[in-house]
Amino acid sequence: MVSIEHLCVEFSARPLLNDLCFVVNPRDRIALVGKNGAGKSTLLKIIAGKQQPTSGVVARPTGMTVGYLPQVMQVSDTRTVFDETALAYEGTHIEEWQMKAEVDKTLTGLGFHRDDFDRPTSEFSGGWRMRIELAKILLQNPDLLLLDEPTNHLDIGSIQWLEQFIQTSAKAVMLVSHDRAFINNVTTRTIEITCGRINDYRVKYDQYVTLRDERRQQQLRAYENQQKEIADIKDFIERFRYKPTKSNQVQSRIKQLEKIVPIEIDEVDTSMLRLKFPPCQRSGDWPVICSDVSKSYGDHLIFKDVNLSIRRGEKVAFMGKNGEGKSTLVKCIMGQIPFDGELKIAQNVQIGYFAQNQAQLLNGDITVFDTIDRVATGDMRTKVRDLLGAFMFGGEASDKYVKVLSGGERSRLAMIQLLLQPVNLLILDEPTNHLDMQSKDVLKNAINDFDGTAIIVSHDRDFLDGLVDRIYIFGNQQVVEPIERSTISIKPKPTHTPAKTETTEPKDTETQSQSKQSWQAAKAEAKAKAKQEKALKACEDKVTQLEQQIAEIEQTLTTKNDMQLVEQYTQLQSQLEAAMAEWERLMG
């Protein structure tokens, strides 16, 4: 369908991509991978026709359509959400009822509420406006879909909806993403850019990782053999260079040396670097206890009656759709905003907090290296450049001044800073947004090795897999712990035998009171779960029934324009949305 032939790209006479050749076939699901700066986004732009290569050809059939979503896009602010999205059908002859139904389905799937449809796009953040652009691209149903980090601005529900859309409705897809779970779920072919060239693996990402490691081991063995051969040839030349009787052999060896093509080893990251948080004093047994915590902004209720207790050493995740109160509860815990109810922070708690605006606190007048060198202690003083490399600040990037960094780069630098501070309670709000897979592995390993407590706000399922002990789901103005974690595709943290608490440690009155509160909360929670299980079956049956009715009407509407059926279809969609919201509340 699309043929890339001998494509080369140079910047300032330096090669970025060299002699790329591959074909994108109909129904391909391709993950484009490689280290930051390898040229992934550049290649997408060239295939989309937004940028020209230095040389080479991108051949596509006449009339072929391409939908391209870049990481950053200028979005119009002159229309409502619905009208802007409906531009996807401009110039087509689709029936109005069908257009409205498709726009409705796509916008709600990407997280918009129906009462958002008539709001001007100017009222929404850049992330939400990117969702509008994504909706327009998906509705155009292009022959080739090019997506550059499409999940950056999506919550977990929208990510799962996008996964299903790509699996069932999209044609050919090529995407760049640092969300490992997402690309494993939607792609079946992995094209790696390394050393300016490509390696094409017709497997999912996880299988590619295994094959890539095997390939690199083969390269290393071949490289070592070649280096030994070169050393032997050079040794022969030096030993017999000035002996007339050996001149022919020496000249032969020199020619042999000139013909050797150096074996390149695929670029390797520093993700095996293991970080260890500096030692910190022990906190109380229950670092955070929320009792009937509620938060409103005027008449707008964010959440109510939040009851949760987090034990020392636990790693918990806050998950849910955007705008449901995850970051708001974090701000309550941090004491940054007022709230109703009771929220206790135990004695000796030292909080390390990573917020979305953390990067603004960095000193712009020093270099990246100096920023980290000033907080590194112990063994890490000798590993500062390795640490910077693991978070994509390798080579010359470490000598940049902070004030010239992008927002994403500053966020990564702020994350490194936090990892080097002595804390016993980590609170991380979307810590992986600007990290590649290798950097996320470094961070995940550091948190796993962390013997303190952690609260992590994230939509990244792969990052949370095997990391967190418990999950709290935010939705419908409530915060609940799901009965079955499998409903949100997060694997539990491996079980371990907890260390025995020293019996010599005295328990003060506050600790005993906290323990009692926690036991009472656990008892009430068990009772609530039993009630949930009973309601859950009825809710699932209702969802199934509504989905069947909607499917039947959709089938009828393809051949018959019946406004009564359209009205019934809209009512059923609203009922399904309410039923799904109830299902999410029960299941998490």
Steps between C-alpha positions, in 0.01 A plus 500: 500500500780746596852431382800671662800472269860596589384781727772718656475798735784730600508791747795741470680242285460240775308185399189421702340235277702306244366294207171390658300252293172337609134465401185578698229250405121531536388406854857525635525591870852642536677628811789732413759478778848628580679726747398865527652694212528193277264654243162338571295823488698619196415180312128539580508860371665389176248219440219749576644740243569771759877489447725413208790253529854591395474224241290195425133444416173444685268343243127474568201413276297779343203595717640341815407692819730553799401616849786646704495595870820677609606547861426874477228651281339841455127459564228741388311684777211639295245217533331276753638157577231329292525736201881480493489120509230488231745665259631147448199444270536826307445435129355152555139389438437319825148517646470755782366248753789265429754783527358606836503143628863443395620832646313426822651152528855618431496803731351305790750220437783753533366625832269792416161533668201589286458829684848590369391479136359855481788663689759701301829316450677806648373396844701177490865433577751409230470132592123498449531689171746235384225245568271698266764479226539127564122457474498682162779280367332178614165604351665562161593129499823551299676221313808558716488631856823661631494568875783666695453433873117481481454395865684798652178688571265205557378339821478123536138476382576697183818300438304176515235644267773604253652150520166346407451748215840421349445126539155497339455808280833641383668407174883523492659654811852618582557653841761624744424445867681454830195320643616137488158352585336707226739398221490136610121506478469666158812421293626180338813631326791694650737717296805608697714800403857455623828650375304678226369174351200279562446145619159359410350248744161355408405440863347687795717727710572253782614237250709765325682578827601134531611476136687831523697381803592180316604706196720728710673204665580364152632844400719515810652159427561594136647836606737335748615251234554782251698705752725198565552456124586870460742485792673194352535667159637822652743301712628317189542831312695660785725197551600456135455852356878552452598147389549486121426129490155562649405810296246317282324347800499839676343671197244220478409548868467879451256445213314240707469753784365767266228264372363415844154655555466586871221312675251741663335409826141620545471800726458401861342693784602528863173369639677234707618780730360431847412796717471485877326775689720651774418366850224678688355470850209262558149647478195405704316174428223678305651794309164608351148455638197665337170503690190633316709737291299710252593778261289746304569810295191709560200289399721256307563186707827324416471207744336425832546270801843369402618241754837339447800399710847445355740280696871576525688339209192464277501611139152614391367637170236766443322433168196628317388735226643850476318752717376246755716634786824299509732802504253683722527237774879512466486877560284436807760256634772758432300764689490725194121545490221496764257208528226359720550196723810375680838421344788386720867490407703283739803610697843518331352497149732663247324548167662501157245652263508501120228721353422604144648845567809370677724604212425869563697487826834416333783753481528596132846655528696180564562197280319168503810330641544757779131472594545132584861517619393741775253253653682169433671339800706188569550257212265697278759780476698271269192399297346838419563472124366141495190619684452791259543263206233268640257795494593611145760763591798318354800661329481873427148526645642487854686828437190695394372778724168417665337817362528371140332164576150414383221440750535123466878516551458711813250249638751218451770703674267572794430126525874420524535762772222339702656154470811623681323648805452320836122450538272234647177593316508542123206673330533490121241667275527357146874433531538317166347759265832614353703181546594238241476130581858471624464800731174358635681173577761691703229683693294183554802310635581790734144503641499121536824521698367793708419383854271794570139567398392614152183653353506497119250679276530337158317362196801291399394138555836348411676731746259404780514125423685321778570832676198587711335312786160670475304715255242768574262593217362855476163546330147629550615713796618192687829323573480119520737204503398254224404144589693350207814673373470313170218733398760773441774269371747566783695203632555494877836558659679169577421387851774497759533415865479822698775576746405440861433813699736532793308432819721741688364796303244677719156577357377843595134589540484655153630182332249283689219735400612488135512118505150484645370738234663288230341178634158665507552628146602152381189344660271756337677451169445122507129556559484747214675256266241231569228747406690599188526141380124462515440822306774422252327207329182701442702790359695274261174345373357848438807611305488187283129551427547867406796419274291239317213747451735771370665255257158398362398863443833582335447211259149622418613861448751397233206425268220714643488869601252498791513805731310313770770235498767772512335647810479154657866442409602822679300406811658155510847655465428720804374199695808303403727784609327511840519121532869500410563775755329285763702197387822701529398611848440143610799343330745786496 
